[in-house]
Amino acid sequence: MPAKKTPSNKTPQQYAQQRASDKLFGFKIRTKLFPGEDKFFSNRPEVTGMAAEDDTIILNPYSKLSKKNLGLVAQNEALRLKMRKEKFTPNIDVTDEQKDFFKGTEYETNPQAMRQTIFARIYSGDPSAMSTPKQRQALKEYLKK
């Protein structure tokens, strides 16, 4: 018996794959890491994913996150890739609380990257974004484009 079709005339598996691709803006997850990436991730298990230079999403194989949470990391990195491709930096105010949170990280001295990571974290539902209503609204407007 053939697989049941969804309203879009796709099998449930095809539809699920399309939905995942939509959430990732069409960017792919690359499972094979380059040696430098593998070394970086093995030394930095707290970094759970990355928008790689080849415009793919890579996830840290040393991370102890669940598959569900790694999926959210992939969404975060996909939005970073989208912003990189479009040369977009969010025009948002960063709160003092957010600045304090990113002290000592790569984002402390890179306001563009800090704004992008805040947007990406809001998109993936990461509470560490400490988002404001204006930031959430700005993200909604960006995603409508």
C-alpha positions, -999 to 999 in steps of 0.1 A, spaced: 0 0 0 15 34 -9 23 59 18 -5 83 28 -3 116 10 -5 150 27 -27 178 13 3 191 -7 4 156 -24 36 147 -6 42 118 17 45 126 54 82 121 52 86 144 22 64 170 39 85 168 71 117 172 51 102 203 33 92 218 66 127 213 81 142 228 49 119 258 52 129 264 88 166 262 77 159 286 48 171 259 24 206 257 39 219 221 44 234 205 75 268 192 66 277 161 88 313 156 76 335 180 95 368 194 82 398 186 105 400 222 118 362 222 126 365 188 144 394 201 165 375 233 172 344 215 184 363 189 204 381 218 223 348 239 226 320 215 235 299 245 246 297 257 210 269 236 197 269 246 161 282 270 135 273 287 102 303 273 83 322 293 57 309 270 29 273 282 37 263 250 54 253 243 90 276 222 111 267 208 145 291 198 173 293 160 175 307 164 210 276 182 222 254 165 248 223 183 235 192 163 225 184 159 188 155 183 194 178 210 208 204 204 180 175 210 156 170 244 172 207 251 170 205 243 133 176 269 129 198 294 147 227 288 124 204 289 93 192 324 102 229 334 106 236 321 71 205 339 57 217 372 73 253 366 60 240 359 24 218 390 25 245 411 42 219 420 68 226 434 103 196 439 125 191 475 134 182 469 170 192 483 204 211 459 225 202 460 262 228 464 290 218 429 302 225 414 267 259 432 266 268 418 300 258 383 289 282 385 259 311 399 279 342 377 273 328 361 242 336 367 205 305 390 204 317 415 230 338 435 205 317 427 174 284 446 176 273 433 142 278 397 152 261 404 186 230 418 169 229 388 145 233 363 173 205 379 192 182 377 162 192 341 156 186 331 192 152 348 192 144 328 160 153 295 175 136 302 208 168 304 228 160 323 261 196 335 263 187 361 237 169 380 265 148 396 238 128 427 240 94 432 224 110 456 198 137 430 189 110 403 184 90 427 163 121 436 142 127 399 136 91 393 125 95 422 100 128 409 87 113 374 81 83 388 62 106 402 35 
